[in-house]
Amino acid sequence: MFDAPLLRGLDERARRELAEAGRLLTLAPDEVVYRAGDAGDAFFVVASGRIGLHARRRGDDRDTEVRAAAQGELLGEEAVVGTPRRTTAVALARSVVAEIPVHLFRRATGRSGGAEVAQRLERALRRSATRDLLGTLAFTRDLDPEDIEILLDAVSHRRFERGQAVYRAGDPATELWLIAEGMVQIQTEDGDRIHVRAYLTRGDFFGDVELDEGRCRAASAVASGPATLLSVPSKAFAALARKHPDLIPRLRRIAGEQHAAQEAVVAGHARHVTAHVFRDLYRLQVARSLLVIDLETCARCGHCAWSCADVHGVSRLVRRGDKVLARVAEGSGHAVRPEAPQSLLLPNSCQHCESPACMIDCPTGAIGKDTGGEVFIRDALCTGCGACAKACPWENIAIAPRPASAPRPGGAGFPDIAVKCDLCRDHDGPACVKACPTGSIFRINPAEEIADVRDLLGGARREQERAAAAPRSDAALLAGSALAAVGIGAAGLLAQADGGARPGEGAAWAAGVAAAAGMALLLLYAVPKRAARWLWVRRAPADAGDAAPVRSRLRPHLSGHLAIGLVTAGLALAHAPWPRSGRPTLGAALHLVFWATAAAGGFTATAYRLAPRRLARIERTAALPEDFDAARRELLDRFYRAVSGRSDLVKKLVEKILLPYLRNPLGPLALLASGRGLAEEERALRARIDAVLEGRGAERLAGLSELTRIAVELRALPAQRGLLRALRAGLPVHIVTFGVAVALLVLHAITATSVPR
């Protein structure tokens, strides 16, 4: 191994350190060393045999061999520049490779020959990594080895952080840019508004038009997330353009077609409802298991967070986050409305990124990623330093007290530990998904299962693979149960009206026994709902990357609970009608409480069906009950600050239209009754203002749009609070009255059986 050109000249100490910390891998023919997209912190030296490197260029439908590494040659050098694997390495024959961690190599070479030797070796590794990277790009498809060498001499790696500008509109054009890793958006600014012109990802190039025409930048280029770019100076670009006059125009045509396809997605029929998705497209590109909540079916019960805390001791998800409107593709394992956008909440929960920033910044290697893509934390190595929590761009890692059962690393200086979602890798699926009673929470790969993101980024479709996973509707079950309840109840009432049936005899008595059995079955619904840890969260292998999507296990229980409740109500009617004597008997009390609990249950079930979709239409973000007071104060503060400094005309409109609009006590009810969403309500309110203005004073209306938007949100807040109360109010009444009904039923059964029939 040490005969490899890169490693020659290392002293004995450096060789010993590399030999002790590295490892030798013996590979059979066709065995994979690593795959494209894998994270890597080590490079490899071929000790014997041959390793083939394959990659798929943009626009190709099959892999291309980049090169074959023979004895003494390197592979996996992209770990030096901090990018994921860009090629797939496969043994072409029986081979032995040495794996060398990058951080160890840097330390050993620095000790061996000082800074000069370390820098020389680092440059050699970067050049080799750049050569492989260029071999994976469509830009270099038709370049000969001499051209590649020119590029290698000219290019330099540049790292840009999230939100950092590569260049701004008006800057001089001095270089061409190639994207090695990450995402860049080309945008123009109009005041405080940003118009995105294109989204560029790995393999794309940009900045060539202004460079070719010798003019300043027409738009800005901004990194959507951490990005590694290759900078090609103008002289090298001009030399390539002269030598290959057809190369740049052909690549521009390909890029133009890609940009046109992106514009068609953004400006398609759903442009007004999917724009929110594109605000943080980078997040949806890197996420591999994104937790989403369908706000149009979510009952806001909090059972997802409760079940997570029940399993792990502390909840690893927070029901706060960004709200987006998107089309979820069919076959995602969730009930969807084809082509209809859904209101989705992205709660604070680990999304298992393709290249996790938290894993890179962890100083002890406590964060790992298994073959299924799940990112997890090794408690025994976590010191609780919080570096991972700071590194996560979406604040999906929390620092919590270390459980007594959690192992401690040697010399740990912090009493806490980092916690994050690991997809319940020690169980048979995420507890939050399985515990949702309405099946509203699920995990998806956004690049494949959010239709607009998939179309924009050219992701693969998975409908065919996962169509069978979509849950079935419970409408048929509930409709059949309702018909059965009506039939049983009507038959019993008719028989009792004719005097052919008495509660203590025959079919009526059997109906009473069946109703009592139904009550017992209804009571059992609480068992799986409140026994998540020990009843249905089973241990399973951690590596379940290809397993079918996990679905709610409580949703069938809820559907069954409703169906049994309907049939039980019919049986109660068949057993005995409402007492006509008016005397306060035990049976009369049981009747009263039974129908009270039935009414509360029916109200709750109806609220679960109707309120979430209406609530999703009038909320800008999914607020928890404790958020409303602070949200109102913030909106009022924004409203009065927005009025300050505006024209007299705007202030007059605020006084005559917006303030009465806000102070109308029936305004929230009117909003609910109208069925309008926030955007529609804004347009309706603005139409009222325009009708008053009759086209006058348009030049003095600066700030009016913001004031209108805030006014609508303020009107919507009480409506949101009312719908949340409707979702929560019925269940406590249902539980209490059901408990009383069960107690009365037991007494009724005792007294009924003690009296001879």
N, C-alpha and C positions, 0 to 999 in steps of 0.2 A: 504493500500500500504506500509506503513512504518513498517508493521510486516514482510515484506520480509527480509530474513537473511542479504542481502547486505546492507539494509538501517537501520537496527537496530543500535542504539547507536548514531544516528545523533542528535545534539542538536536542540532546538526549532528554532533557527535562520536559520539553514540549512533546516529544514523541511519547514519553511515558504517560503524560497527562491525557493525551488523545487516546492512547491504547487502553487506559484504565476506564475512561468515561464513555468512550465510543463503544460500538458493538458491531460484530460481524453477522451478516445475514446470509444464510445459504438458501438459494432460490432454485426451485425446479423450473423447467421450461414452461413458459406461459404464466408463471406466477407474477402477480402484480406487486410492485414495490410501493407505489402510491398512485392515486387517481387525480385527474384534473379537478380542481376545486377544493381539494383537501388543504387544510392548514398545515404548515410545516415549519419547524424550527431547526432543521438539520439538512445538510447536504450529504451526498454519497460519493464514494470513490470505488470504482470497479476494481476489485482485486483479481478476479478471473471471470471469464465468460463475456457475454455481450448483453446489453440492456437497450431495448428499443424505446424511443420516446415518440408518442403519438399525440396529435392535437387536431381539433376540428376548427378550421378557419371560418370566419363569418361568411355565411352564404353557402357553405358546403354542406352536403348531406352525409358525408362520411369522414372518418379520421384520415389525416395525412401523416406520414412518418416524417418527423422533424429531423431526427438523426439517430444513429446508433452509437452508444458509448461502449468502447472496448476497454481492455485492461489499462489501468492507469488514468482513465478519463473520468470526468465528473458528471454528475447529474443532480438535479434538485437545487441548483444554486439560487433559485428565486427566493429561497429562505433568507438570503443575505439582504435583499432589498425589501423584505417584509411583505411580499405578496403571496397569495395562495398558489398552490401548484397549478401551472398552466398547461402541463402535459400529463399524460398517463404513461408511467414507466412499467414496462413488461419485460421479463427475462426472455431473451431469444434462445437461450441454451442454459444448461446448468451453470449457475453463476454464484459468485460470492462478492458481496458489496460491504463496504465499511460505512457505517452511519456515524457522522460527526456533527454534534450539536454546534450551531453557529456561535452561540455565546462562549462556549468552551474554546472553540477555534480562535476566536478573537483574543481571548485571554492568554492562550498558550503562545500564539504568534507574537503578541505584544511583549511577553516575557522573554521570548527566544531571541528576537533581533531588534527590539526597540520599535519606536514609532514608525521609522522608515520602512522596515520590513513588513510590519503589520499593514501599513497603507498600501504597499505594493501588492501584497496578497489579496487585500480587500478589493483593489481595483481589478485584479485578475478574475476574482469571483464575480464581480459585478459585470464585467465584460462578457464572461461566459453566460451569466444569467440573461443579459440583454440579447445575446445571440439566439438563445432558445426562445425568448419572448418574441423577437422579431419573426422568427420562423412560424409563429402561431397566428400572425396578423395577415389579413387579406391585403394590406398595403404592400407587403413584401412578396406577394405571390409570384410576380414576374421578374423579380430582381435577381441578378446573377451574383455569385459569391463576391465578386469585386465590389458590387454596389453595397452588399451587406457590410463588407469591411469599411467602406466609406461611412456608412451610417454608424457603425460601431465606434469609429474614431470621433464622430461628431456629436452623437446624442449624449444627453445627460439625464439622470433620473431627478424628478422633482416630486416632492410630497406636499399635498395640499389637504388641509383639514376641512371639516364640514363648514360650509358657508364662506370659505376663503376664495377670493377672486383669482382666477388664473390671469385674466386681464380685464380691463374695463373699456367700455365704448369710448372711442377717442384716443386710446393709447396707440403708439406707433406699432406696426406689425413687424416683428423681428424674428419670428420663429414659427415653425409648424409644430403642432402638438399631436402626439399619439397617446391614446388611453391604454395604459397597461393594466390598471385595476381601478374599479370605482365607477362613479357616474358624474358627469358634468352636464349642466344645463346652460344652453345658450339663451340669453334673455335680454330684453330691452326694458328700460325703466321710464315710466311716465309719472313723475312726481314720486309718490309713495306706493304706486302700483307697479307690479312686475308682470310683464308679459313673456311667458316662456315660449321660445321659438323652436327648440328641439331638445330632446334628451339623448345624450350620447353615453354609451357604455363601452366596456372593454373591446378593443379592436377598432374603434372608430378613430378618425382623425379630424382635426378642425383647425381653423386659422389659416387655411391655405389660400382662400380667395383674396383677402386683403394683402397677403404676402405676395401673391402672384401679380396683383394689380398695383402694388406699391402705394397703398393708401392706409389710413388709420382704421382701427377696429370699428366696425359698424354696430357691434353688439357686445355685451359682456359675457364672459364665460366664468361660471361659478361652480365650485365643487359641491355637489349635493350631499356628499359624505366624504370620509377619508378617501383620497384618490392618489394613485401613483401614476404620473405622466412621464412620457419621454419627450424631451425638447429637442427638435431638429433645427439647427440654425439656418438662417435664410440662405447662406452660401451653399450648404449641403443640399437644401431643397432645390435651389436653382440648378445645381449640377445634375440632380436626378431628373428634373423636368426637361432639361435639354437633351439628356441621353435617352429618355423614354417619353417622347412627346404625347403618346396616347395613354400613359399610365394615369396621370392626374385627372384628365377628362373622364376616363372610364370610371374611376373611383368616385368622382363627383356625381356621376349619373346614378351609381348605386346608392350613394348617400342621399341624393335628392329623392329617390324613390322611398327610402326609409323615412325621410322627414315628411314626405307627403302622406305616407301611411299613418304616421304619428298624428299629423294634423287632422286626418280623417277621424281618428279615434277621439281626440280632444273636442273636435267641432262636430261630432256626430249628433244623432238625435238625442242623446243623453248628456250633452255638454253641460247643461245647467245643473244636472244632478250628480255628476261625477267629478266636477272640478275639485271638490275637496280631496279626492283620492290623490291627485297629482301634487298637492301641497308638500307632501313628504314622500315622493315616489321612491327615494333611495331606501327609506325604511322598509317599504313593501318589496323592494328588490332583494334586499339582503336577508329578510326574514324567511325562515324555513318552516317554522311552526308558530304561526301568529294566532294568539287567542283573540277571538272576536265574540261579541254579544249582539245578537239580533234584537235591537231595541223595539222592533215592531211586534215582538212576541214576548219579550222579557217582562216578567211580572214584578221586577224590582224587589224580590223577596230577600236577596242577599244570601241565599242558600249556597251559592258557589263559593263565596268567601268563607262561610261557616264551615263547609265540608273540608275546604283546604286547611283551615286552622285545626279542625278535628283530627285530620290525618297527620299533619306535620307539627302541631303545637303552636304555630303562628301562621297566619294567612300569608301566602306568597303571591296573592293578587289583590289589587286595590281597584274597586269599581269606579275609578275615575280615569279619565283619559280622553283621547281625541275621538270625536265623532266624525265619521265619513259616510258618504253616500256612494254606494257601489253596487255593481251587478255581480252577485255570487254565481259562479258557473254551476250548472247542473252536474250532479255526480260528486259534489263536495262532501257528501255525508250529511247534509242539512237540507231541510225542506225549503226550496226556493221557488220564487215566481220567475219563470224564464223571462229574460230581458227587462225585468222590473228592478229598479234600484232599491236596495235595502238600506235602512239606517243602521249602521254598525258602530258599536263602541269598541275602541281598542283599549282595554283596561291595562293598567300597569302590571304586566306579567312578562317574564322572559319570552322572547320570540325566537330563540335558538338560531342566531344569525349564522350565515354561511362562514363568515370570518369574524368571530366574536372579538370585539375590542376589549372586553373584560378579561379574556384569556391571555391576550398579549400583555396586558398591564399587570397581571398577577405576579408578584415577586417570588412566590414559592411553588408555582405550578399546581396550585390547588384546584384550578378550573380545568376541566377536561371536556373532550367531545368524543362521544363513542361513534361506532360505525353507522348507527342509525341517524346521526345528526344531532342527538340530544346533548345540550351543554349542561354540565353538572358541576357541583362543587364537592371536593373531597374534604370532609370535615377534619380529618386527621392532619391535613396540611394547611388549613385555613387559620391564619393568625388574627383575623378580624381587623386588618389594617385599613380596610375600606377603599383600597386602590381600585378594585373592580367596580364598586358602586359609583365612584367618580368617573370611571372610564365609560360606563354605559350611557350612550347619548339619550336614552329614553327613560332613565331612572327606574329601571326594572329590577334592580338589586337593592336589598335592604340590609341593614346591620341590626341584628337582634341578639338578645342574651343567649349565650351558649347553653344548650340543654345539658343537664347533668350526665346524660347517657352519651353525649357526643365526645369522641376522642379529642385530646388536645395535642397539638404539635409541641415538640420540645422547644422550650425557650419562648413560648408565646407570650407576648407582652400585653395583649388585650383580652378582656374577659368576654368579648362578644364574638360573633361569628357572622359571616355573610350568608344570606339565604336568598334563594331565587327558585323559580319554578324549574323543576327538572323532569316535567311530564310524569311525575309519580313513577319514576323508573323502577322502583322496587315493588310496584304493584301492577295491576293489569290495565292501567290507563289513567288519565288525569281524573282525580276525584271531582273537580269542579264540573267537568263535562258530564260525568255519570250522575251527579247529584242534582242537576238542574231539573226541576219538575216540569218545565215547559219545553225542554230541549232547545233553549235559545242560545246556549253557549257552545262553541265548537272551535276546533283548531284547523287552520288551513295553511297551505303554501300559497301566499298571495300571487306569486308570479305564475301560478298554474290555475288557481281557483277563484281569483277575482278577475272577471272577464276583461275589464278595461285595462288592468295592469298587464294581464297576459297578452292582450292584443298589442299594447304599446311596446312591450319589451320583446315580443316574439317568443313567448314562453310556450312550452308544450301543453297540449290539452290532455286532461285526464278523465273526461266524461266517460269514455268507453271503459276505462279501468275500474271506475268507482261508482258507476251508475247504480249498481245493485245495493250500494250502501245507504242510499237515501231512505230516511225513515218513512213509514207509512202513515197516512192520515188516520185520525181517530173519528172522523165525521160519521162513517158508516156505523161504527160501534155505538156512538152516542145516539144517533138517529134511531137505530134499532132498539136500544134500551128505552128511549122515550116512548116509542110506539108500544113496546111491551108494557110499560108502566101505565099508559093510558088505557090499554085494553084490559089489564088485570084490575085496575081501579074501577073502571066503568062496569065491568062484569060483576064485581063484588057489590058495588053500590046498587045496581039494579036488582041483584038477588036479595039484598037486605031490604030494599024498598018494597019488594013484593012479599016480604015476610018469609022467604024461603031460606034464609041464612041467619044464624045468630053467632056472635063473636066467640062463644065458647063451644061451638059445635061444628063438626063437619069441615067443609072447605074453608069457612071463615076462620075457624080455629087453626087449620093448617097454614093459612095465609099469615096469621099472627106469629106462629112459630118460625115461618120462613122470614118474616120481617125482622124478628129477633136475631135470626142467624145473619141476616143482612147487616144489622147493626154491629154485630161482632166482626164481620168482615170489614166494615167501614173503619172500625177501630184499629184494625191491623195495618191500615195505611201509614200510621205513625211509626211503625217499626222500621221499615227500610229507610224512611226519611230521617230518623233520628239515631240510626245505628250504623252510620257510614263506616266507621273504623273497623268494626269487627264483623259486620254482616256480609257486605258485598264488595269490599276492597280486598282482593285476593293477591297474593304474591305471584309474580310471573317473571320470566326472564327479562332482564333489563333491555336487551337488544331486540326491539320490535319495530325496526325501521320500516319493514314491508307489511306490517299488520294492517288490517282493515281499520277504517276510522272508528274511534270510540264514540258511542252515542249515549244519550241519557238513559239511565236505567230507571229513573223515577217517572219519566213521562208515561210509560205504559201503566205504572201504578196509579198515576193521577187519572188517566183515562178510565182505568178499571174502577177507581174510587167513584168517579162521576156516574159511570154506568150502573154500578151497584146501588148508588144512592137513588137514582131514578127508579129502578125496579123496586127498591125497598119502599119508596113513597107509594108506589102503586099497591104493593102488598099491604101497607098500613091502611090504605083506604078500603081494600077488600076485606081486611080483618074487622074493622068497625068504623062506621061513619062518625062524624063529629057529634058528640053527645048533645041531645036536644033538651035534656031536662034542665040544663043550666046549673045543676048542683056542682059544688067544688069537690068532685070525686078524684081519686087517684088516676083513673083512666082519662078524665078530662084534662088533668094537669099534664099527663104524658102526651096527650094529643097536642096541647098548646105548645109545649116545649119542643116536641118533635117537629112540628111545622115551623117553629121559629128557627130551629137549627137548619131545617131544609131551606128556608128562605135565605138565611145568611150564607149557606153554602152555594145556593143558586146565584145570589148576588155576587159572591166572590168569583165563581166560575165565569159569570158574564163579564165582570170587570177584567178578569184575566184575558178574556177574548177580545174585548173592545177597547179598553183603555190604553194598552201599550202602543198600538198603532197611532192613535190620536195624539198620545203624548210625544211620540217620536217626531211628529210633524211640527210641534210647536216648541221644541227645545233646541237651543243652539248647541248645547252639550249636555250629557246625561248627568244631572246634579243629584246628589244625595239629599235627604231631608235637612240635614244640618247645614247644607250649603246655601239655602235660599236667602236667609237674612243677610249674609255677607254679599251674595250676588246682587241683591236689591240695593244695598248701600253702594256697591261699586258702580252699578248702572246709573244710579241717581247722580253720583259724583261725576261720572263721565258726561251725563246729560248736561249738567249745569256748567261744567268746564267747556263743553262744546258750544254752548250758547254764548259764552264770553267772547267778546271781540268780533261777533258776527254783525252783519248789516242790520239796519233798523227794520228792513223788510223781513228778514229771517226771524228777528225777535218778535215782530208783530204776528207772524204765522205761528210761532211757538205759543204766544199768549192766546190767540183766537182758536187754534185748531189742536195743537199737540197737547197742551196742558188740559183742556177739557177731555180730550181723548184719554189721557192718563187717569183723570179723576172720575171718570164714569164708573160707578160701582158695578154696573152690569156688563162692563167691557169684556172681562174675561169670559163670562158666559156667552156673550155675543161671538167672541172668537171661537169658542168650542162649537157653538151652533152653526157657524158659517162653514166649518169643515176646512177652512183655509190653513195652509202652512205659513211659516214666518215670511218667506219670500212673497207669497201671494198677498198676505196682509200688508206688507210693505208697499206693494204695488197699488193696492186698493187705497191705502192712506195717502200715497203720493197723488193718486188720481183725484182725490178730494181737494188736495192742495192746488193741483193744476187747474181744477175747475174754478176755484176761487180766483186764481191769478189771471186766468184767461190769456195766457201767453205773455203777460207783462212781467218785467223785472227779472228776466232769466239771468242777466249778468250779475245779479246781486244775491244769488241763492247758494253761494259757497257754504258748505257745511250742512246743508239741509238734509242731504242723503244720510249722513251719519246720525243726525238727530232723529230722523224718521226710523232708522233701524233700531236705535236705542229705545225709542218710545214703544215700538212693537214688542221688543223683548221685555220691557217693563210690564206691559199688559199681559204678556204670556206667562209671567212668573206665577201669579195667583192661580191661573188655570192649570199650570203644571203641578203646583202644590195640591190643588183639589183632586186632580187625577191620581196623584200618588196616595192621597188619603183614601180615595175610593179603592185603590188596590190593596191597601193595608187594613181598612176598617172592618171588612166583613169577616176576615179570618179569626180574630180574637173572639168575636161574638159567636161564630160557628163552633169554635173549640169549646167555649164555656157552656153554651146551650147543649152541645152534644154530650158533654160530661154529665150535665144534669139529666138529660134524656136517658142516658145509660143507667144512671142511678134509679130513676123512676121506673125504667123498664124492669130492673131487677126486682124492685118492690112489687110492681104489677104482676110479674111472673109468680112471685111467692104467694101473693094474695089470691091470684087466680087459680093456682094449683092446690091451694089449701081449701078451697070451697068445692064441694062435690058438684060435678056437672050433672 
